[in-house]
Amino acid sequence: MKKILLIDDDRLFLEFLTSYVRERYPKLEILAYDNSLQALAQINADLDLLLLDLEMPDLDGSKLLSYAIDKGVDKRRIIILSGRDADYLHKRFPMGQCLAVLNKNEARQKVVLDMVFDSLQKKEEG
C-alpha cells in the first residue's frame, strides 16, 4: 500500500481529508496527525507522500519540510498546504523546494491533490 502522512492542526480539515482519501482511494494508506511533534516519528524515507500544513504550533510546515528532507523523504513527495494565497506560497517555497504548495481552501487546488492521489493509487494497482 502506498503510504501518505498528513500533518495538520486543523482537525476539521484533517478529518475531512482523511475520510476522503479512505473512501475514494482504498489502495492508499493515510496516517493523520494534528500534532506536529507527535508525527515526527512517522516521517521517514518510506513515505510515498507527505502533506504538511504550513501554519502550526510547535513545528510549522517549513521546519517539518527541512526535517523530512534530512530524514530522506524526497522533496518531490512533499506538499505544503496552507490557507494562504498561492502567490504567497510560491514566494515562500520556490519551485523545486517541494512537489507543490496548495491553498487548502480553494476547490481548484484540491483538483491537484486528486491528481496526486490518483497517480499513487494507479502505481499501487500496478
C-alpha positions, -999 to +999 in steps of 0.1 A: +000+000+000+012+035-008+016+055+024+005+091+030+013+111+061-009+142+067+001+166+094-023+195+101-035+211+133-069+219+117-089+189+130-118+195+107-096+196+076-076+166+089-108+145+094-122+156+060-092+148+040-085+115+059-121+103+053-120+115+017-088+095+009-101+064+027-134+064+008-121+074-026-087+058-027-089+025-008-055+013-021-038+042-002-029+042+035-033+076+052-019+084+086-031+117+101-017+138+130-030+171+144+002+174+165+035+180+146+057+168+174+038+135+177+041+130+139+079+133+138+084+095+144+063+088+113+085+109+090+109+086+071+121+079+036+094+052+031+066+077+027+050+080-007+035+114+001+039+139+029+012+166+033+023+194+057+003+223+070+023+255+069+010+272+100+011+250+131+022+255+167+054+238+178+069+228+144+055+246+113+055+232+078+088+249+069+106+232+098+089+199+091+099+202+054+136+205+064+133+177+089+117+154+063+143+161+037+170+154+063+153+121+071+155+111+034+120+120+022+122+130-015+112+166-017+091+156-048+069+137-024+061+166-001+032+190-005+028+221+017-008+231+025-020+264+038-049+288+040-027+315+024-030+325-012-010+308-039+012+338-047+024+340-010+031+302-010+050+303-043+072+331-030+078+313+003+085+279-014+101+285-048+097+258-074+118+227-067+117+230-029+088+206-028+063+189-051+036+216-047+022+243-024-016+244-023-042+266-007-063+240+011-094+262+009-096+266-028-115+240-048-093+244-078-062+235-057-079+203-044-080+191-080-042+189-078-045+167-047-068+144-066-043+141-094-016+131-069-039+106-051-050+092-085-014+087-095-004+070-063-034+046-065-026+037-101+010+029-091-003+007-063-026-011-087+003-016-108 
